[in-house]
Amino acid sequence: MKDVYKFLILLAAFIAAYFIPFESVSVQKAILESFYMLQDYAQKHVLLCLVPAFFIAGAISVFVSQASVMKYLGPAANKCLSYSVASVSGTVLAVCSCTVLPLFAGIYRMGAGVGPATSFLYSGPAINVLAIVLSAKVLGWKIGLARAVGAVFFAYIIGLLMAVTFRKEEAARQAVCMPQEEPKRKLWQNVVYMASMIGILVFANWGKPMEEAGFWYGIYAAKWYVTGLFGILFGFVIVKWFGAKIIPTIITGAVVLILALLFPKWPLLPFSAGIAGVVWVTKVSSDETRSWIDSTWMYALMIAPLLLGGVVVAGFLLGMPGTDNGIIPSRWISSLVGGNSFLANFFASIVGAFMYFATLTEVPIVQGLLGSGMGQGPALSLLLAGPALSLPSMIVIRSILGTKKTAVFIVYVVALSTLAGMLYGWIVG
């Protein structure tokens, strides 16, 4: 089967190279746009979002016992507990549909049931407190409330639907994934360890609010200090509980601090030094920490090429968010999502599902579409489907879940987003 897929990819590449009219200005713009989008993703998301997510995924695989994963998220876990844990994750992870993928891959490969795992996959980017608050502030409290309620409900219902749809496969998988050993550390120690890395991920990517005042801007102004505090907590934890050597850890912390003081306007320098330092510390420490880096590298090799390739394709087809340089003109999209018909909501859900949205960028995009005549219902459909899926994420999800489960997950997201948009449009219309 893999050889067939490789042949089809090779055939598609040949046909594209043979028939695409590269002399066309529109095609040239779309190609350039795809690389602009790739550059934008590399500059804004790889170091701050993806790399920490890869480390967290690797840590889940090595440090979190399979017994713990099976207890709280496994197919036989208490349904209320497992879906609550999976669904609430989005309130603390301000990530996009691509950044959540390494975390999803980590818990699923450790034995989490397909229901809780897909609840987590949806909730990570969809139940983003910052995005929901921004939606309410920019687009109105009604659509902000509808997005919050819809996202939480969807995280539950999509996970339950996936679990029911694939219950036979999950029963067989549960037998294979049964844990064989007791955890090496207490649950609260693993929680503190994960919280330190999640804190780094969340606050390093804290977006600038529209108004330069108030509580949210205060957090933004202090985000690198808060990130540094989580970094100190992380360094303490890996030395105290995970066998990291103290001298390399102190040297890494000192280098990060010096770079932060010397180059305060270039926070990526100390952040990058911190990443390099973590690799060094773990490589020279225990077998367990070396296994962590090996697992992190495995996830990076598995996900990054598919993800970046998907970003290029999405940029070619749809262009950068807010531009009209993709091969599919944005005015076509705007003209098809007016009113509150089934087709308008369905089309908004489809476009949202395939288009790539960086964290929080969906709000100004929908604001612009509403100004161009987009209906309230289709706007909600796009907000519910868009952050949770994208063409790049679909490609990666398929490599983790397989074609069948991925297709069903996409269908559920699109169908529920369409129905929610129609209901919301009917209520506010």
C-alpha positions as CSV (number, residue, x, y, z in Angstrom):
1,M,0.0,0.0,0.0
2,K,2.9,2.4,0.8
3,D,4.3,1.8,-2.6
4,V,1.0,2.7,-4.2
5,Y,0.9,5.9,-2.3
6,K,4.4,6.8,-3.3
7,F,3.6,6.1,-6.9
8,L,0.4,8.2,-6.8
9,I,2.4,11.1,-5.2
10,L,5.1,10.8,-7.9
11,L,2.4,10.6,-10.6
12,A,0.7,13.7,-9.2
13,A,4.0,15.6,-9.1
14,F,4.7,14.7,-12.7
15,I,1.3,15.7,-13.9
16,A,1.6,19.0,-12.0
17,A,5.0,19.7,-13.4
18,Y,3.8,18.9,-16.9
19,F,0.5,20.8,-17.1
20,I,0.6,23.7,-14.6
21,P,0.8,26.9,-16.6
22,F,3.8,28.5,-14.9
23,E,3.8,31.3,-17.3
24,S,0.5,32.5,-15.8
25,V,0.9,35.5,-13.5
26,S,-1.8,34.0,-11.1
27,V,0.1,30.8,-10.8
28,Q,3.4,32.6,-10.2
29,K,1.7,34.6,-7.5
30,A,0.3,31.5,-5.9
31,I,3.7,29.8,-5.9
32,L,5.3,32.8,-4.4
33,E,2.5,33.0,-1.8
34,S,3.1,29.4,-0.8
35,F,6.7,30.2,0.0
36,Y,5.7,33.4,1.8
37,M,3.4,31.2,4.0
38,L,6.2,28.7,4.6
39,Q,8.5,31.5,5.6
40,D,5.9,33.1,7.9
41,Y,5.3,29.7,9.5
42,A,9.0,29.1,10.0
43,Q,9.5,32.6,11.5
44,K,6.5,32.6,13.8
45,H,5.7,29.1,14.7
46,V,8.6,26.6,14.4
47,L,10.9,27.7,17.2
48,L,8.3,29.0,19.6
49,C,5.4,26.5,18.9
50,L,6.5,23.4,17.2
51,V,9.8,22.7,18.9
52,P,8.4,23.0,22.5
53,A,5.5,20.8,21.4
54,F,7.9,18.2,20.1
55,F,9.7,18.2,23.4
56,I,6.4,17.8,25.3
57,A,5.4,14.9,22.9
58,G,8.7,13.2,23.5
59,A,8.3,13.6,27.3
60,I,4.8,12.1,27.2
61,S,6.2,9.0,25.4
62,V,9.2,8.5,27.8
63,F,8.3,10.0,31.2
64,V,4.5,9.5,31.4
65,S,3.8,5.9,32.2
66,Q,1.5,4.0,29.9
67,A,-0.4,3.0,33.1
68,S,-1.3,6.7,33.7
69,V,-2.4,7.4,30.1
70,M,-4.5,4.2,30.1
71,K,-6.0,5.2,33.5
72,Y,-7.2,8.7,32.5
73,L,-7.5,8.6,28.7
74,G,-7.5,4.9,27.7
75,P,-10.4,3.2,26.0
76,A,-11.5,1.6,29.3
77,A,-11.1,4.8,31.4
78,N,-14.0,6.5,33.1
79,K,-15.7,8.3,30.3
80,C,-16.7,11.4,32.2
81,L,-13.1,11.8,33.5
82,S,-11.3,11.0,30.3
83,Y,-13.4,13.4,28.1
84,S,-13.3,16.1,30.7
85,V,-9.5,15.9,30.9
86,A,-9.1,15.9,27.1
87,S,-11.6,18.6,26.5
88,V,-10.4,21.1,29.1
89,S,-6.9,21.0,27.6
90,G,-7.7,23.7,25.1
91,T,-8.2,26.2,27.9
92,V,-4.5,26.1,28.8
93,L,-3.0,25.4,25.4
94,A,-3.1,28.5,23.2
95,V,-2.0,26.5,20.1
96,C,-3.0,26.2,16.4
97,S,-4.2,23.1,14.7
98,C,-0.6,22.2,13.7
99,T,1.2,22.8,17.0
100,V,-1.2,20.4,18.8
101,L,-0.3,17.5,16.5
102,P,2.9,16.3,18.3
103,L,1.0,16.4,21.6
104,F,-1.9,14.4,20.1
105,A,0.5,11.9,18.6
106,G,2.2,11.4,21.9
107,I,-0.9,10.6,23.9
108,Y,-2.4,8.5,21.2
109,R,0.7,6.4,20.7
110,M,0.9,5.9,24.5
111,G,-2.5,4.2,24.5
112,A,-5.1,7.0,24.8
113,G,-8.4,6.0,23.3
114,V,-9.4,7.4,20.0
115,G,-12.3,9.2,21.6
116,P,-10.3,11.2,24.3
117,A,-7.4,11.6,21.9
118,T,-9.6,13.2,19.2
119,S,-11.3,15.3,21.9
120,F,-7.9,16.6,22.8
121,L,-7.0,17.1,19.1
122,Y,-10.1,19.3,18.6
123,S,-10.0,21.1,21.9
124,G,-6.4,22.1,21.8
125,P,-6.8,24.8,19.1
126,A,-10.6,25.3,19.3
127,I,-11.1,26.0,23.0
128,N,-8.5,28.7,23.1
129,V,-9.4,31.2,25.9
130,L,-7.5,34.1,24.1
131,A,-9.2,33.4,20.8
132,I,-12.7,33.1,22.4
133,V,-12.2,36.4,24.3
134,L,-10.9,38.1,21.2
135,S,-13.9,36.8,19.2
136,A,-16.3,38.2,21.7
137,K,-14.5,41.6,21.8
138,V,-14.1,42.0,18.0
139,L,-17.0,40.1,16.5
140,G,-19.5,40.6,19.3
141,W,-20.4,38.8,22.6
142,K,-23.0,36.6,20.9
143,I,-20.6,34.9,18.5
144,G,-18.0,34.7,21.2
145,L,-20.3,32.9,23.5
146,A,-21.6,30.6,20.7
147,R,-18.0,29.8,19.8
148,A,-17.1,28.9,23.4
149,V,-20.2,26.8,24.0
150,G,-19.9,25.1,20.6
151,A,-16.2,24.3,21.0
152,V,-16.6,22.7,24.4
153,F,-19.6,20.7,23.3
154,F,-17.9,19.6,20.0
155,A,-14.8,18.4,21.9
156,Y,-17.1,16.0,23.9
157,I,-19.4,14.9,21.0
158,I,-16.7,14.4,18.4
159,G,-14.7,12.2,20.8
160,L,-17.8,10.2,21.7
161,L,-18.7,9.8,18.1
162,M,-15.2,8.6,17.2
163,A,-15.2,6.2,20.1
164,V,-18.6,4.7,19.0
165,T,-17.6,4.5,15.4
166,F,-14.4,2.7,16.0
167,R,-15.4,0.7,19.1
168,K,-14.3,-2.6,17.7
169,E,-10.9,-1.4,16.7
170,E,-10.5,0.3,20.1
171,A,-11.3,-2.9,21.9
172,A,-8.5,-4.7,20.0
173,R,-6.1,-1.8,20.5
174,Q,-6.9,-1.8,24.3
175,A,-5.7,-5.4,24.6
176,V,-2.4,-4.5,22.8
177,C,-1.8,-1.3,24.8
178,M,-2.2,-2.7,28.3
179,P,0.5,-1.3,30.6
180,Q,3.2,-3.6,31.9
181,E,4.9,-1.6,34.6
182,E,4.3,0.8,37.4
183,P,5.2,4.5,37.0
184,K,8.7,5.6,38.2
185,R,7.4,8.9,39.6
186,K,4.3,10.1,41.3
187,L,1.6,11.7,39.3
188,W,2.0,15.1,40.8
189,Q,5.7,15.2,39.8
190,N,4.8,14.5,36.2
191,V,2.1,17.1,36.4
192,V,4.6,19.8,37.6
193,Y,7.1,18.7,34.9
194,M,4.5,18.9,32.1
195,A,3.1,22.2,33.5
196,S,6.6,23.8,33.3
197,M,6.9,22.9,29.6
198,I,3.3,23.9,28.8
199,G,3.9,27.2,30.6
200,I,6.9,27.8,28.3
201,L,4.8,26.9,25.3
202,V,1.8,29.1,26.2
203,F,3.6,32.2,27.4
204,A,6.3,32.2,24.7
205,N,3.5,32.4,22.2
206,W,1.2,34.9,24.0
207,G,-0.1,37.2,21.3
208,K,-0.3,41.0,21.5
209,P,-3.9,42.2,22.2
210,M,-5.5,44.8,20.1
211,E,-5.5,47.4,23.0
212,E,-2.3,48.3,24.7
213,A,-3.8,48.4,28.1
214,G,-5.6,46.2,30.6
215,F,-5.0,42.7,32.0
216,W,-4.3,40.8,28.8
217,Y,-1.7,43.4,27.6
218,G,-0.1,43.3,31.1
219,I,0.4,39.5,30.6
220,Y,1.8,40.2,27.1
221,A,4.2,42.8,28.4
222,A,5.5,40.3,31.0
223,K,5.4,37.2,28.9
224,W,9.1,36.6,28.6
225,Y,9.6,37.1,32.3
226,V,6.9,34.5,33.0
227,T,8.4,32.2,30.4
228,G,11.7,32.5,32.1
229,L,10.1,31.6,35.5
230,F,8.7,28.4,33.9
231,G,12.1,27.8,32.4
232,I,13.7,27.9,35.9
233,L,11.0,25.6,37.2
234,F,11.7,23.2,34.3
235,G,15.5,23.2,35.0
236,F,14.9,22.5,38.7
237,V,12.5,19.6,37.9
238,I,14.7,17.8,35.4
239,V,17.6,17.9,37.8
240,K,15.6,17.0,40.9
241,W,13.4,14.3,39.5
242,F,14.6,13.2,36.1
243,G,18.4,12.7,36.6
244,A,19.7,15.7,34.6
245,K,23.2,16.8,35.5
246,I,23.3,20.0,37.5
247,I,26.5,21.6,36.0
248,P,25.3,21.6,32.3
249,T,21.9,22.7,33.5
250,I,23.4,25.7,35.4
251,I,25.6,26.6,32.4
252,T,22.6,26.5,30.1
253,G,20.6,28.8,32.4
254,A,23.5,31.2,32.7
255,V,23.9,31.4,28.9
256,V,20.1,32.0,28.4
257,L,20.2,34.8,31.1
258,I,23.2,36.5,29.6
259,L,21.7,36.5,26.1
260,A,18.4,37.8,27.5
261,L,20.2,40.7,29.2
262,L,22.4,41.5,26.2
263,F,19.7,41.2,23.5
264,P,16.4,42.1,25.1
265,K,14.8,42.9,21.7
266,W,15.8,39.5,20.3
267,P,14.1,37.0,22.6
268,L,14.5,34.2,20.0
269,L,18.3,34.2,20.8
270,P,18.0,33.1,24.5
271,F,15.0,30.9,23.6
272,S,17.1,29.1,20.9
273,A,20.0,28.8,23.3
274,G,17.7,27.2,25.8
275,I,16.6,24.6,23.3
276,A,20.2,23.8,22.4
277,G,21.0,23.6,26.1
278,V,18.2,21.2,26.8
279,V,19.5,18.9,24.1
280,W,23.0,19.1,25.5
281,V,21.9,18.5,29.1
282,T,19.7,15.5,28.2
283,K,22.4,14.0,26.0
284,V,25.0,14.0,28.7
285,S,22.7,12.9,31.6
286,S,20.8,9.7,32.2
287,D,19.6,7.0,29.7
288,E,16.1,8.2,30.4
289,T,16.7,11.7,29.4
290,R,18.6,10.5,26.3
291,S,15.5,8.5,25.4
292,W,13.5,11.7,25.7
293,I,15.6,13.5,23.1
294,D,15.5,10.4,20.8
295,S,11.7,10.4,21.1
296,T,11.5,14.1,20.5
297,W,13.6,13.7,17.3
298,M,11.3,10.9,16.2
299,Y,8.2,13.1,16.4
300,A,10.0,15.9,14.6
301,L,11.0,13.7,11.7
302,M,7.6,12.1,11.5
303,I,5.5,15.4,11.6
304,A,7.6,18.3,10.4
305,P,8.1,17.3,6.7
306,L,4.4,16.5,6.3
307,L,3.4,19.7,8.1
308,L,5.7,22.0,6.1
309,G,4.7,20.4,2.8
310,G,1.1,20.9,3.7
311,V,1.7,24.6,4.5
312,V,3.2,25.0,1.0
313,V,0.1,23.4,-0.6
314,A,-2.3,25.4,1.5
315,G,-0.5,28.6,0.6
316,F,-0.6,27.8,-3.1
317,L,-4.4,27.0,-3.0
318,L,-5.6,29.6,-0.6
319,G,-2.8,32.1,0.0
320,M,-1.7,33.8,3.2
321,P,-4.6,34.7,5.5
322,G,-6.1,38.0,4.5
323,T,-4.5,38.0,1.0
324,D,-5.9,37.3,-2.5
325,N,-2.9,35.7,-4.0
326,G,-3.8,32.0,-3.8
327,I,-4.9,30.1,-6.9
328,I,-8.5,30.2,-5.4
329,P,-9.5,33.9,-5.2
330,S,-10.8,34.9,-1.8
331,R,-13.7,36.9,-3.4
332,W,-15.1,33.5,-4.5
333,I,-15.1,32.4,-0.9
334,S,-16.8,35.6,0.3
335,S,-19.5,35.5,-2.4
336,L,-20.4,31.9,-1.4
337,V,-20.9,32.5,2.3
338,G,-23.6,35.2,2.5
339,G,-26.9,34.4,4.2
340,N,-27.5,31.4,6.3
341,S,-28.3,28.6,3.9
342,F,-27.1,25.1,4.3
343,L,-24.7,25.5,1.4
344,A,-23.3,28.8,2.8
345,N,-22.6,27.1,6.2
346,F,-21.3,23.9,4.6
347,F,-19.0,25.9,2.3
348,A,-17.7,28.0,5.3
349,S,-17.0,24.8,7.2
350,I,-15.1,23.2,4.3
351,V,-13.0,26.3,3.7
352,G,-12.3,26.6,7.4
353,A,-11.3,23.0,7.6
354,F,-8.8,23.1,4.7
355,M,-7.4,26.6,5.3
356,Y,-4.5,27.1,7.7
357,F,-5.1,29.6,10.6
358,A,-2.3,30.6,12.9
359,T,-3.4,31.2,16.5
360,L,-5.9,34.1,16.7
361,T,-5.6,35.0,13.0
362,E,-9.1,33.5,12.3
363,V,-10.7,36.5,14.2
364,P,-9.5,39.3,11.9
365,I,-10.1,37.1,8.8
366,V,-13.7,36.5,9.8
367,Q,-14.1,40.2,10.7
368,G,-13.1,41.0,7.2
369,L,-15.4,38.4,5.7
370,L,-18.3,39.7,7.8
371,G,-17.6,43.2,6.4
372,S,-17.8,41.7,2.9
373,G,-21.2,40.2,3.4
374,M,-20.6,36.9,5.2
375,G,-23.5,35.7,7.2
376,Q,-23.4,35.2,11.0
377,G,-24.1,31.5,10.7
378,P,-21.2,30.8,8.2
379,A,-18.9,32.9,10.4
380,L,-19.5,30.6,13.3
381,S,-19.1,27.6,11.1
382,L,-15.7,28.8,10.0
383,L,-14.7,29.7,13.6
384,L,-15.6,26.2,14.8
385,A,-14.0,24.2,11.9
386,G,-11.1,26.5,11.0
387,P,-8.8,26.5,14.1
388,A,-9.4,22.7,14.7
389,L,-8.3,21.6,11.2
390,S,-6.2,22.6,8.3
391,L,-4.8,20.9,5.2
392,P,-1.3,20.5,6.8
393,S,-2.8,19.0,9.9
394,M,-5.0,16.6,7.9
395,I,-1.9,15.2,6.3
396,V,-0.2,14.6,9.6
397,I,-3.3,13.2,11.3
398,R,-3.6,10.6,8.6
399,S,-0.1,9.4,9.3
400,I,-1.1,8.9,13.0
401,L,-4.7,7.7,12.8
402,G,-4.8,6.3,9.3
403,T,-7.0,7.3,6.3
404,K,-10.3,6.0,7.6
405,K,-10.3,7.5,11.1
406,T,-8.9,10.8,9.7
407,A,-11.7,11.0,7.1
408,V,-14.4,10.3,9.7
409,F,-12.9,12.9,12.1
410,I,-13.0,15.5,9.3
411,V,-16.5,14.6,8.4
412,Y,-17.7,15.0,12.0
413,V,-16.0,18.4,12.4
414,V,-17.4,19.7,9.1
415,A,-20.9,18.4,9.7
416,L,-21.2,19.6,13.3
417,S,-19.8,23.0,12.4
418,T,-22.3,23.3,9.5
419,L,-25.3,22.4,11.8
420,A,-24.1,24.8,14.6
421,G,-23.7,27.6,12.1
422,M,-27.2,27.1,10.7
423,L,-28.7,27.0,14.2
424,Y,-26.8,30.1,15.3
425,G,-27.8,32.0,12.1
426,W,-31.4,31.0,12.7
427,I,-31.3,32.2,16.4
428,V,-29.6,35.6,15.7
429,G,-31.3,36.1,12.4
